[in-house]
Amino acid sequence: MLVAEGLTKKFSGLVAVDDVSLHVAEGSLTGLIGPNGAGKTTVFAMLAGFLHPTGGRVLLDGVDLTDEAPYRRARRGIARTFQITQPFAGLSVHENIAVGAYLRHARRADAMDRAAAVAERVGLSHELDKPAAALTVAGRKRLEVARALATEPRLLLLDEVLAGLNPSEVRDMIPVLRAIRDDGVTIFMIEHIMQAVMNLCETVYVIAQGRHVAHGTPQHVCADPQVIEAYLGHGAAARIAAGGAHARG
Ligand SMILES: Nc1ncnc2c1ncn2[C@@H]1O[C@H](COP(=O)(O)OP(=O)(O)OP(=O)(O)O)[C@@H](O)[C@H]1O
């Protein structure tokens, strides 16, 4: 469904993303992981059209979107969330979600109905009339997902929607994300919380210092010495293997 070919982004002298290629299959739940500063959010910004790549292409169903503005990609069915949530603080939760729904529903009543249905899916039904500013961190994360979902995407790009949540809030959110996918929305998610990645994702891409390191099932990438080195530093994989052998011995 989504293909990135050789995506590259340079900021002056810094190569934030360096020749990254990836595929997201329709109906899948795919992860993007990597250490801080690896270039994950920059990849998402290029997929959603917020940044223009220095090199490479983005294709959806074989159509080249590289030069399309974000709102055009949204119409094609790509929605993204932001790592730092910024709801319209003066609007209610219901109105915030409706902002996304206006993409496909011009009448206020229709947008509000759509927003209420989306709130139900993400567990915000009881908070609809609250000002968005009154939500907890967990509520704001759900609102971020809801605003994107209200655009009725085919592909949802989630940028660390579990960051800042406590373990029980993470556990509550996992089935919400799985249900969104089961309803037919393809999900590509950046996530640091490995419990969620292991639970949710069928395929995971790993990048570090802007470059592709590995991809495969979560189990496969976690056992990959290059991934271990990317997170823990040079020589870590060998030290862990030696420690394991020592423990077994
Ligand atoms: N607009 C920008 N101008 C200059 N440098 C940038 C810009 N955006 C990102 N960078 C740099 O590009 C690199 C990749 O940043 P990015 O935010 O994509 O990483 P990330 O993997 O999402 O990190 P994190 O997990 O910490 O959110 C970093 O070194 C960052 O400082």
The ligand as an ORCA input file, in Angstrom:
! r2SCAN-3c Opt
* xyz 0 1
  N      13.645     20.816     11.267
  C      14.855     20.321     11.601
  N      15.972     21.057     11.431
  C      17.197     20.563     11.757
  N      17.410     19.333     12.274
  C      16.318     18.575     12.474
  C      14.990     19.018     12.159
  N      14.115     18.014     12.475
  C      14.849     17.006     12.965
  N      16.160     17.332     12.973
  C      17.271     16.468     13.409
  O      17.169     15.275     12.627
  C      17.505     14.135     13.428
  C      16.351     13.162     13.433
  O      15.269     13.721     14.180
  P      13.877     12.985     14.358
  O      13.011     13.867     15.205
  O      13.340     12.571     13.043
  O      14.306     11.689     15.185
  P      13.390     10.627     15.960
  O      13.917      9.283     15.608
  O      11.952     10.885     15.672
  O      13.757     10.964     17.479
  P      12.914     10.773     18.857
  O      12.760      9.301     19.083
  O      13.808     11.409     19.867
  O      11.606     11.477     18.660
  C      17.865     14.664     14.821
  O      19.262     14.817     14.881
  C      17.165     16.010     14.861
  O      17.831     16.905     15.735
*
